[in-house]
Amino acid sequence: MFRNSIKQIVQRRHFSLHDATVTFSTVHAAVGIPWWAFIPLTTFAVRALITFPIAIIHRRGLQRQNELRPITKAMAPVFRLKLAQAAQEAQSQRDALLKRNPNTKLTPSPVAELTADKIAIITAKEKIKRQRKLFKEYNVQSFKFLVLPFIQMPLWIGLSLIYRSITGWSDLGLEMGKSISQGGNFDPTISESFLHVSDMANADPYFIAPIILGIVALANAEWNFKTAQLMNLTQSNRQLSGQISRPKAFDVVMTLSRAGLIFLTAVSTQAPFALVWYWICSNLFSLGQNILLDKYIPLKYIPESRFRRWGKVDKTATPILTDKN
């Protein structure tokens, strides 16, 4: 029974992957362009039609969140002051009662027992509560920003499986090298040459494509990390100022991402060139998308000086400081 269930899962996966592979091969044959051009065109088209609009919506939402955060941030000192004042008044009343009658048995008062640490914790909780309420009021809840990774990751995995199957590489339940006409997924037309590779269905023998993939992926990751640093999401700014603090959550994500890039580069050395070419094109699109979003839809805490050096100084501009000597 267990073996039959596994066989059914494999068959369903085989049919869905086979249909997608046949569809890509049919579209490629209809367009009539080589695979080395078809792969980036389809990658850019799919990303531009599916993920790019969602990324714009997410960036607009993040902009609104950053506009609302100073409101809740300004509330925190007020909450802290009110709690401290209430605790002081409650303690003063208890002291006055004990002064009039030292034998008075006082009931425990949570307000009078508030310490600085308790006040800080209550203030932080109230700040988060007000912030969530404010985000909900403006329809920019944080959970909505999970839509993009939940769409982008399955899309990336699905296209990777399709291109790997088209090259005829082994897959679960499939025979290696079985062509589409024989019921498999291998498309013989992908065995074409491109640049230094004589067959796109084989791995890059000189490891040039994996190195390019690692460079592009690292550039994309470091661009995002720099953006996070400018938004004060990392610990690096505090380290530069001499402050000691624990690593933030984004610092952990940065470390794991760099380790993942090393693993991806190592895997690409044993992957077909067509698949690595798709990964390069996908990372190039992501890098261009992030640069455009940061330039034209910048977040509040991204300084304009990041792009200012790319522009030209106006001819009518005069220097503020001049050397009279």
Backbone hydrogen bonds, N-H to C=O, Kabsch-Sander energy under -0.5 kcal/mol:
donor,donor_aa,acceptor,acceptor_aa,energy
5,S,1,M,-2.0
6,I,2,F,-1.9
7,K,3,R,-2.4
8,Q,4,N,-2.3
9,I,5,S,-2.1
10,V,6,I,-2.5
11,Q,7,K,-2.3
12,R,8,Q,-2.6
13,R,9,I,-2.5
14,H,10,V,-2.5
15,F,11,Q,-2.6
16,S,12,R,-2.3
17,L,13,R,-2.4
18,H,14,H,-2.6
19,D,15,F,-2.5
20,A,16,S,-2.1
21,T,17,L,-2.4
22,V,18,H,-2.6
23,T,19,D,-2.3
24,F,20,A,-2.2
25,S,21,T,-2.4
26,T,22,V,-2.5
27,V,23,T,-2.5
28,H,24,F,-2.4
29,A,25,S,-2.2
30,A,26,T,-2.1
31,V,27,V,-2.4
32,G,28,H,-2.3
33,I,28,H,-0.6
37,A,34,P,-1.0
38,F,34,P,-2.3
39,I,35,W,-2.6
41,L,37,A,-1.7
42,T,38,F,-2.6
43,T,39,I,-2.2
44,F,40,P,-2.8
45,A,41,L,-2.3
46,V,42,T,-2.7
47,R,43,T,-2.4
48,A,44,F,-2.4
49,L,45,A,-2.0
50,I,46,V,-2.0
51,T,46,V,-0.5
52,F,47,R,-2.8
54,I,50,I,-0.8
55,A,51,T,-2.4
56,I,52,F,-2.0
57,I,53,P,-2.1
58,H,54,I,-2.6
59,R,55,A,-2.3
60,R,56,I,-2.2
61,G,57,I,-2.1
62,L,58,H,-2.5
63,Q,59,R,-2.3
64,R,60,R,-2.1
65,Q,61,G,-2.3
66,N,62,L,-2.4
67,E,63,Q,-1.4
68,L,64,R,-1.5
69,R,65,Q,-2.0
71,I,68,L,-1.0
72,T,68,L,-1.2
73,K,69,R,-2.5
74,A,70,P,-2.0
75,M,71,I,-1.0
76,A,72,T,-1.0
78,V,74,A,-0.6
79,F,75,M,-2.5
80,R,76,A,-2.5
81,L,77,P,-2.3
82,K,78,V,-2.4
83,L,79,F,-2.4
84,A,80,R,-2.3
85,Q,81,L,-2.4
86,A,82,K,-2.6
87,A,83,L,-2.6
88,Q,84,A,-2.1
89,E,85,Q,-2.5
90,A,86,A,-2.5
91,Q,87,A,-2.2
92,S,88,Q,-2.1
93,Q,89,E,-2.2
94,R,90,A,-2.0
95,D,91,Q,-2.3
96,A,92,S,-2.2
97,L,93,Q,-2.2
98,L,94,R,-2.3
99,K,95,D,-1.7
100,R,96,A,-1.9
101,N,97,L,-2.5
104,T,101,N,-2.0
106,L,104,T,-0.8
113,E,109,S,-1.5
114,L,111,V,-1.3
119,I,115,T,-2.5
120,A,116,A,-2.0
121,I,117,D,-2.1
122,I,118,K,-2.6
123,T,119,I,-2.3
124,A,120,A,-2.1
125,K,121,I,-2.3
126,E,122,I,-2.4
127,K,123,T,-2.3
128,I,124,A,-2.3
129,K,125,K,-2.3
130,R,126,E,-2.6
131,Q,127,K,-2.4
132,R,128,I,-2.6
133,K,129,K,-2.0
134,L,130,R,-2.4
135,F,131,Q,-2.7
136,K,132,R,-2.3
137,E,133,K,-1.9
138,Y,134,L,-1.6
139,N,136,K,-0.9
140,V,135,F,-2.8
144,K,141,Q,-1.1
145,F,142,S,-1.6
146,L,143,F,-1.4
147,V,144,K,-1.3
150,F,146,L,-1.7
151,I,147,V,-1.2
151,I,148,L,-0.7
152,Q,148,L,-3.3
153,M,149,P,-2.1
155,L,151,I,-1.6
156,W,152,Q,-2.4
157,I,153,M,-2.6
158,G,154,P,-2.7
159,L,155,L,-2.4
160,S,156,W,-1.8
161,L,157,I,-2.2
162,I,158,G,-2.1
163,Y,159,L,-2.6
164,R,160,S,-2.1
165,S,161,L,-2.2
166,I,162,I,-2.4
167,T,163,Y,-1.5
168,G,165,S,-1.4
169,W,164,R,-1.6
174,L,171,D,-1.9
177,G,168,G,-1.4
178,K,175,E,-1.5
179,S,177,G,-0.5
180,I,186,F,-1.9
182,Q,179,S,-0.6
183,G,180,I,-1.9
184,G,179,S,-3.0
185,N,178,K,-0.7
186,F,178,K,-2.4
187,D,166,I,-2.5
190,I,187,D,-1.9
191,S,188,P,-1.5
192,E,190,I,-2.2
194,F,197,V,-2.8
197,V,194,F,-2.3
198,S,196,H,-0.5
200,M,190,I,-0.6
200,M,192,E,-1.6
202,N,199,D,-1.6
207,F,204,D,-0.8
211,I,207,F,-1.3
212,I,208,I,-2.3
213,L,209,A,-2.7
214,G,210,P,-2.4
215,I,211,I,-2.2
216,V,212,I,-2.6
217,A,213,L,-2.8
218,L,214,G,-2.2
219,A,215,I,-2.3
220,N,216,V,-2.3
221,A,217,A,-2.4
222,E,218,L,-3.0
223,W,219,A,-1.8
224,N,220,N,-1.8
225,F,221,A,-2.4
226,K,222,E,-2.4
227,T,223,W,-2.0
228,A,224,N,-2.3
229,Q,225,F,-2.2
230,L,226,K,-2.3
231,M,227,T,-1.4
232,N,229,Q,-1.4
233,L,228,A,-3.0
239,Q,235,Q,-1.9
240,L,236,S,-2.1
241,S,237,N,-1.3
242,G,239,Q,-1.0
243,Q,238,R,-2.2
245,S,243,Q,-0.5
250,F,233,L,-0.5
252,V,248,K,-1.3
253,V,249,A,-1.9
254,M,250,F,-2.3
255,T,251,D,-2.0
256,L,252,V,-2.4
257,S,253,V,-2.4
258,R,254,M,-2.2
259,A,255,T,-1.9
260,G,256,L,-2.3
261,L,257,S,-2.0
262,I,258,R,-1.6
263,F,259,A,-1.8
264,L,260,G,-2.6
265,T,261,L,-2.4
266,A,262,I,-2.0
267,V,263,F,-2.4
268,S,264,L,-2.2
269,T,265,T,-0.8
269,T,266,A,-0.6
270,Q,267,V,-1.7
271,A,268,S,-0.9
273,F,202,N,-2.6
274,A,200,M,-2.3
276,V,272,P,-2.0
277,W,273,F,-2.8
278,Y,274,A,-1.7
279,W,275,L,-2.0
280,I,276,V,-2.4
281,C,277,W,-2.3
282,S,278,Y,-2.6
283,N,279,W,-2.1
284,L,280,I,-2.3
285,F,281,C,-2.2
286,S,282,S,-2.1
287,L,283,N,-2.4
288,G,284,L,-2.5
289,Q,285,F,-2.7
290,N,286,S,-2.4
291,I,287,L,-2.2
292,L,288,G,-2.4
293,L,289,Q,-2.4
294,D,290,N,-2.3
295,K,291,I,-1.5
296,Y,292,L,-2.9
297,I,292,L,-0.5
297,I,293,L,-1.9
302,I,299,L,-1.7
306,R,303,P,-1.4
307,F,304,E,-1.6
308,R,304,E,-1.0
309,R,305,S,-0.7
310,W,307,F,-1.5
311,G,307,F,-0.6
311,G,308,R,-1.2
317,A,314,D,-1.5
324,K,322,T,-0.8
